[in-house]
Amino acid sequence: MSQVAAPVAATAPQPVASRTGQPFASTPPRLAAACTLVCASCGLAGWALGDSTFSRIAFLTAYVAGGAIPTIGALKGLAQRQLGVDLLMIVAALGAAMIGDWGEGAALLFLFSLSGTLEAYAMYRTHRSIEALIQLRPREAELVRDGEDQRVPIDSLQIGDVVRVRPGERFAVDGDVVEGETWADEATITGESTPIHKTAGALVLAGTLNGRGSILVRMTRAVADSTLERIIQLVREAQSHKTTTQKLVDAWQQPYVLFVFAGAALVLLGARLLHTSDWHDAWYHAMVLLVAASPCAVVLSSPAAVLSAIARAARSGVLFKGGYHLDVLGKVVVVAFDKTGTITQGKPSVAATWTTNGMEADRLLSLVASVERGSEHHLAQAILTETARRGLDLFPVEEFESHTGLGVHGHVQGRWVGVGREGLFAAHDVAIPDGLRTAAERFRSAGQTALLVVVAGEGGGVISLADQVRSEAAAAIAALKRLGVEEVVILTGDHEGVAREVAAGVGADAVRAGLLPDQKVVELRRLMDGERNLAMVGDGVNDAPALAAAHVGIAMGGAGTDVALEVADVVLVRDDLKALPYAVWLSRRVWQRVGQNMRFAFSMIGVLIATSFLGLPLWLGVLGHEGSTLLVVLNGLRLLWDKPGER
């Protein structure tokens, strides 16, 4: 079950650790690479110098260089009463030295060090997604105060401050445009590839790129609460959380290491008693088993894939709050959608017009928009938006009046124009032309809002408004079904007729209408049916109970609204439903890769253990062990470049 999360700024996640217990740094592992290089150089020198004092010095240097970092990790683990795979490698290398096989011990440490360095570098690549986001943050902003502009650190800004953003600069804060207009490139935050027109009142996001216009922005969120900061924090948290597979591996890693040590001891004694009279050979067999049975590849089977997927998803506008949710989403077979604001756009728009007496629809819209320009009602904004889309002219209005709950009226071009419900015209003794009521009822029966319009001396008409279905909704649902989702259901508090019409248009399998928020939770539990994994997709505001009740809650981000970022397990930042099948595909691909890695890792351990009883040399065991570890990491990193449809 997903849970309602605390505000993202409330916790400071710990960095993900490598197999040696060391956190992956945000810089390339230069020290580890240098140690590996010194280990290789001195190991080759020791081999070339033959049996001499200088050879021993070279090998000793190789041991120190190659074993320093694993030894530190092993000692830290022992201090915490934990055993890890690095301890196995150190013991095996020291064991090789004790029987005089300095060369094979140096080779073991070199390959182990090389594998660890490549592992750290691979993980560093996934952590660069956070660094790339951090680099988007401007350090200074141009504060406008008392008519003067001054450059100040962004940390000194407060909500309500006004900053100037010049062409080509990145927005330093989240806020509303108060003066000017421009185009904003929001691809870095929302994944939206097309620049978005910004005028007075429009929201701009910190870290996005201003176009050609110079504008003033009033800060509406504290710097620490900006969309960019929240996304950075979410990605950090997601990369610090472990999946079920990782937790399982961590749980059995220490008992497994103890088992390997016990097995090596038994091999030592068994080989000495049953196979050879030479303690040297018996010890050698025990060291080979230590290397062969080390579970490095198993330990890394999940983290390499999961971190790569989280990094890639963040680049594409999909935020996972942890690897666990990535795991669950990959197993979802039922997807439930809220309707309003999720399947639909969540705001009304003009759906149709109907006119009398041959009046043209554009003429009707121009007159209505001219009157509605003085109204603050959300339906008025929808009409003005449609008028602007059609490029229609607006006219001056005289004697404008607004009547709450009824509508508005005014004089346009010398004619009385009224827009609203029937009661508006009854209150002003204005006759409603024939056919208007019938047309209005027809639109209302289809679940639309109908506004009656009367133009004195010309006639009138009806403007219907409806919440439009998102253009990508049908394609997104079809893609989910191709990915193996068995059932798609729409849950809504709207009328059943409207809900069924929307469901049929987007290809949903079922619809449940007239539901209150608590009733949605009951319906979700019925759909889960005990065993079926279910995802709930909502707008993150009134769907909070349902998002929390589902196995995985997915919120339409609305460019990072507070509620969406805090309630859901997964956030679609740019409010685009096409990102949902992408997230499901990525989740399923992750667990396909993890399965491949686990099968390969266990198979390699089995082969190495079996051949260790058939005379497998230590150097070949090391090569197989570290080679399998590297292949597992690289297979996980492939997720950074995979494309949907590829194997």
Buried (B, 14 or more C-beta within 10 A) or exposed (E): EBEEBEEBEEEEBEBBBBBBBBEBBEEBBEBBBEBBBBBBBBBBBBBEBEEEEEBBBBBBBBBBBBBBBBBBBBEBBEEEEBBBBBBBBBBBBBBBBEBEBBBBBBBBBBBBBBBBBBBBBBBBBBBEBBEBBEEBBBEBBBBBEEEEEEEBEBEEBEBEBBBBBEEEBBBBBBBBBEBBBBBBBBBBBBBBEEBBEBEEEBBBBBBBBBBEBBBBBBBBBBBEBBBBBBBBBBBBBBBBBBBEBBEEBEEEBBEBBEEBBEBBEEBBEBBBEEEEEEEEBBBBBBBBBBBBBBBBBBBBBBBBBBBBBBBBBBBBBBBBBBBBBBBBBBBBBBBBBBBBBBBBBBBBBBBBBBBBEEBEBBBBBBBBBBBBBEBEBEBBBBBBBBBEEEEBEBBEBEEBEBBEEBBBBBBBBEBBBBBBBBEBBEBBEBEBBEBBBEBBEBBEEBBBBBBBBBBBEBBBBBBBBBBBBBEBBBBBBBBBBEBEBEBBBBBBBBEEEBBBBBBEEBBBBEBBBEBEBEBBBBBBEEBBEEEBBBBBBBBBBBBBBBBBBBBBBBBBBBBBBBBBBBBBBBBBBBBBBBBBBBBBBBBBBBBBBBEBBBEBBBEBBEBBBEBBBEEBBBBBBBBBBBBBBBBBBEBBBBBBEBEEEEE
